[in-house]
């Protein structure tokens, strides 16, 4: 029996293969869990990334069916965190801060509800690119700006102003460069400049941390 992980772009397939004996498949879509579970009977299935919007996303019922047939199902980071938060009471195991935030409805240090699917959504390239991410996840922006405020690079007021601006941006257009270029009025230029210089080494990829 084997263990199967659906991932990309949070983790690249070659990175998964280099770290473990887990078999990596492309981002999960509707029907994938049922097909893998019924045809191959893996010991466990992990879900990190999944498709949505233009392609039907993975069904809750197929995850429940896999678990009912004795297959352990785990979720983290992206689509996996969403489904795990929705199905944890039925036995799906969630991993990481993002899962916990969806389950509890809050991501510290922010006060507003954490519940939107777009918090983990990104646009990515085709399979031949390894599903390389072409935008930044909102949850990563939140974690990065929180870290920058904790490190004294920006104030909490600037942190919150930039989070609000990022949240208003369509998920496919989110990036740190775009955020700094369109920084809202009231963000001190010196803080924006300090953040720009800090980002290359200081940015936080919370989705990747949870996936690993």
ZICORFEN-V341615 format. One record per residue. N is the residue number from 0. RES is the residue in one letter. D_FIRST is the distance of its C-alpha to the first C-alpha in Angstrom with 1 decimal. Layout:
BEGIN
n:N res:RES d_first:D_FIRST
n:N res:RES d_first:D_FIRST
END
This chain:
BEGIN
n:0 res:X d_first:0.0
n:1 res:X d_first:3.8
n:2 res:X d_first:7.1
n:3 res:X d_first:9.9
n:4 res:X d_first:13.6
n:5 res:X d_first:16.6
n:6 res:X d_first:19.5
n:7 res:X d_first:22.9
n:8 res:X d_first:25.7
n:9 res:X d_first:25.2
n:10 res:X d_first:22.8
n:11 res:X d_first:22.9
n:12 res:X d_first:19.9
n:13 res:X d_first:21.0
n:14 res:X d_first:21.5
n:15 res:X d_first:18.0
n:16 res:X d_first:16.7
n:17 res:X d_first:19.4
n:18 res:X d_first:18.5
n:19 res:X d_first:14.8
n:20 res:X d_first:11.5
n:21 res:X d_first:10.9
n:22 res:X d_first:11.2
n:23 res:X d_first:14.5
n:24 res:X d_first:15.9
n:25 res:X d_first:19.5
n:26 res:X d_first:21.1
n:27 res:X d_first:19.9
n:28 res:X d_first:22.3
n:29 res:X d_first:22.9
n:30 res:X d_first:20.5
n:31 res:X d_first:17.6
n:32 res:X d_first:15.6
n:33 res:X d_first:16.3
n:34 res:X d_first:15.4
n:35 res:X d_first:12.0
n:36 res:X d_first:11.2
n:37 res:X d_first:12.9
n:38 res:X d_first:11.8
n:39 res:X d_first:8.2
n:40 res:X d_first:7.1
n:41 res:X d_first:5.2
n:42 res:X d_first:5.5
n:43 res:X d_first:8.7
n:44 res:X d_first:11.2
n:45 res:X d_first:14.2
n:46 res:X d_first:17.5
n:47 res:X d_first:20.3
n:48 res:X d_first:22.4
n:49 res:X d_first:23.2
n:50 res:X d_first:26.0
n:51 res:X d_first:29.0
n:52 res:X d_first:32.7
n:53 res:X d_first:32.8
n:54 res:X d_first:29.4
n:55 res:X d_first:28.1
n:56 res:X d_first:25.9
n:57 res:X d_first:22.6
n:58 res:X d_first:23.5
n:59 res:X d_first:23.4
n:60 res:X d_first:22.7
n:61 res:X d_first:19.5
n:62 res:X d_first:18.1
n:63 res:X d_first:19.5
n:64 res:X d_first:18.0
n:65 res:X d_first:14.4
n:66 res:X d_first:15.3
n:67 res:X d_first:17.0
n:68 res:X d_first:13.9
n:69 res:X d_first:12.2
n:70 res:X d_first:10.5
n:71 res:X d_first:12.1
n:72 res:X d_first:14.2
n:73 res:X d_first:16.3
n:74 res:X d_first:19.4
n:75 res:X d_first:21.9
n:76 res:X d_first:24.8
n:77 res:X d_first:25.6
n:78 res:X d_first:24.4
n:79 res:X d_first:21.6
n:80 res:X d_first:24.4
n:81 res:X d_first:26.4
n:82 res:X d_first:23.8
n:83 res:X d_first:22.8
n:84 res:X d_first:26.5
n:85 res:X d_first:26.9
n:86 res:X d_first:24.1
n:87 res:X d_first:23.9
n:88 res:X d_first:25.8
n:89 res:X d_first:23.2
n:90 res:X d_first:20.4
n:91 res:X d_first:19.2
n:92 res:X d_first:19.4
n:93 res:X d_first:21.8
n:94 res:X d_first:22.3
n:95 res:X d_first:25.6
n:96 res:X d_first:29.2
n:97 res:X d_first:29.0
n:98 res:X d_first:26.8
n:99 res:X d_first:29.3
n:100 res:X d_first:32.2
n:101 res:X d_first:31.1
n:102 res:X d_first:30.4
n:103 res:X d_first:33.8
n:104 res:X d_first:35.7
n:105 res:X d_first:37.1
n:106 res:X d_first:36.4
n:107 res:X d_first:38.9
n:108 res:X d_first:41.5
n:109 res:X d_first:42.1
n:110 res:X d_first:43.8
n:111 res:X d_first:43.0
n:112 res:X d_first:40.1
n:113 res:X d_first:36.7
n:114 res:X d_first:35.2
n:115 res:X d_first:35.5
n:116 res:X d_first:32.6
n:117 res:X d_first:34.6
n:118 res:X d_first:34.2
n:119 res:X d_first:30.8
n:120 res:X d_first:31.7
n:121 res:X d_first:32.4
n:122 res:X d_first:33.1
n:123 res:X d_first:31.1
n:124 res:X d_first:31.3
n:125 res:X d_first:29.5
n:126 res:X d_first:26.2
n:127 res:X d_first:28.2
n:128 res:X d_first:29.4
n:129 res:X d_first:26.0
n:130 res:X d_first:27.1
n:131 res:X d_first:29.7
n:132 res:X d_first:31.3
n:133 res:X d_first:34.9
n:134 res:X d_first:36.0
n:135 res:X d_first:35.6
n:136 res:X d_first:33.9
n:137 res:X d_first:36.4
n:138 res:X d_first:34.3
n:139 res:X d_first:34.5
n:140 res:X d_first:38.2
n:141 res:X d_first:38.7
n:142 res:X d_first:36.9
n:143 res:X d_first:38.8
n:144 res:X d_first:42.2
n:145 res:X d_first:41.7
n:146 res:X d_first:41.0
n:147 res:X d_first:44.1
n:148 res:X d_first:46.2
n:149 res:X d_first:45.0
n:150 res:X d_first:45.9
n:151 res:X d_first:49.4
n:152 res:X d_first:49.0
n:153 res:X d_first:49.8
n:154 res:X d_first:51.2
n:155 res:X d_first:49.4
n:156 res:X d_first:51.7
n:157 res:X d_first:50.6
n:158 res:X d_first:46.9
n:159 res:X d_first:47.4
n:160 res:X d_first:49.5
n:161 res:X d_first:47.0
n:162 res:X d_first:44.1
n:163 res:X d_first:46.3
n:164 res:X d_first:47.0
n:165 res:X d_first:43.4
n:166 res:X d_first:42.4
n:167 res:X d_first:45.1
n:168 res:X d_first:43.7
n:169 res:X d_first:41.5
n:170 res:X d_first:37.9
n:171 res:X d_first:37.9
n:172 res:X d_first:41.1
n:173 res:X d_first:40.2
n:174 res:X d_first:40.6
n:175 res:X d_first:42.4
n:176 res:X d_first:45.0
n:177 res:X d_first:45.8
n:178 res:X d_first:45.9
n:179 res:X d_first:48.4
n:180 res:X d_first:50.5
n:181 res:X d_first:50.9
n:182 res:X d_first:51.2
n:183 res:X d_first:53.1
n:184 res:X d_first:56.7
n:185 res:X d_first:57.2
n:186 res:X d_first:54.5
n:187 res:X d_first:56.6
n:188 res:X d_first:56.5
n:189 res:X d_first:56.2
n:190 res:X d_first:53.0
n:191 res:X d_first:51.5
n:192 res:X d_first:52.4
n:193 res:X d_first:51.0
n:194 res:X d_first:47.7
n:195 res:X d_first:47.5
n:196 res:X d_first:48.0
n:197 res:X d_first:45.4
n:198 res:X d_first:42.6
n:199 res:X d_first:41.4
n:200 res:X d_first:40.4
n:201 res:X d_first:40.2
n:202 res:X d_first:38.2
n:203 res:X d_first:35.1
n:204 res:X d_first:31.8
n:205 res:X d_first:30.5
n:206 res:X d_first:27.7
n:207 res:X d_first:26.4
n:208 res:X d_first:26.8
n:209 res:X d_first:24.8
n:210 res:X d_first:22.0
n:211 res:X d_first:21.8
END
